[in-house]
Amino acid sequence: MSAPSTEVGPGFLAFVAFFFLAAALWLIMRGMFRRMRRITLAHRAEEQRAERERSAGTGSPEEPSGADAEGDGSGVGDRTEEGQRRGDEV
């Protein structure tokens, strides 16, 4: 007579668990790709809007910002004719 089989396989519950894990991963990846597509499209739209604003400019040179007008502390262009720093003027 032969001995009963002692081999144990993963069974039906392991298949069901693996299926649900695979389905969950698929849904997560699908949502991530959808979100990445929205971010990319929003970024492209922002770039196009900025390009349109640059091309439809008034034609006048831009005013320097506050940091550029007062000097950035690098020492280049921070001196007046008398040799004083712009920040030292009273």
C-alpha positions in Angstrom: 0.0 0.0 0.0 1.2 3.5 -0.6 1.5 6.3 2.0 -0.8 9.2 1.8 0.5 12.3 0.0 2.1 14.9 2.4 2.6 17.6 -0.2 0.9 20.9 0.6 0.2 23.5 -2.0 -0.7 27.2 -1.6 -4.4 26.4 -2.2 -7.4 28.4 -3.3 -7.1 31.0 -0.5 -3.6 31.9 -1.6 -4.8 32.4 -5.1 -7.6 34.7 -4.0 -5.2 36.7 -1.8 -2.7 37.1 -4.6 -5.5 38.1 -7.0 -6.7 40.9 -4.6 -3.2 42.1 -4.1 -2.6 42.3 -7.9 -6.0 44.1 -8.4 -5.1 46.6 -5.6 -1.7 47.2 -7.2 -3.3 47.8 -10.6 -5.8 50.3 -9.1 -3.0 52.1 -7.3 -0.8 52.3 -10.4 -3.8 53.5 -12.5 -4.5 56.3 -10.1 -0.8 57.3 -9.9 -0.5 57.5 -13.7 -3.7 59.5 -13.9 -2.4 62.0 -11.3 1.0 62.2 -13.0 -0.8 63.0 -16.3 -2.8 65.8 -14.7 0.4 67.3 -13.1 2.2 67.1 -16.5 -0.7 68.8 -18.3 -1.0 71.5 -15.6 2.8 72.1 -15.9 2.6 72.4 -19.7 -0.4 74.8 -19.4 1.5 77.0 -16.9 4.5 77.1 -19.2 2.3 78.0 -22.2 0.6 80.8 -20.2 4.0 82.2 -19.1 5.2 82.1 -22.7 2.1 83.9 -23.9 2.7 86.6 -21.2 6.3 87.0 -22.2 5.4 87.3 -25.9 2.6 89.7 -25.2 4.7 92.0 -23.1 4.4 95.8 -23.1 7.7 96.2 -24.8 9.2 98.2 -22.0 12.2 96.9 -20.1 11.3 95.2 -16.9 12.0 97.1 -13.7 14.6 95.4 -11.5 13.3 93.7 -8.4 14.0 95.0 -5.0 17.0 92.7 -4.5 18.5 93.7 -7.8 17.9 97.4 -7.3 19.5 97.4 -3.9 22.3 95.0 -4.7 22.5 91.4 -3.8 25.4 91.7 -1.5 27.9 90.2 -3.9 29.8 93.4 -4.2 29.3 93.8 -7.9 27.5 97.0 -8.7 27.0 97.8 -5.0 29.2 100.9 -4.9 28.1 104.5 -5.6 30.4 107.1 -7.1 31.8 108.1 -3.7 32.8 104.5 -2.9 30.2 103.9 -0.3 27.9 100.9 -0.4 24.4 101.6 -1.4 23.1 100.2 1.9 25.4 102.6 3.8 23.8 105.7 2.3 21.8 107.9 4.7 
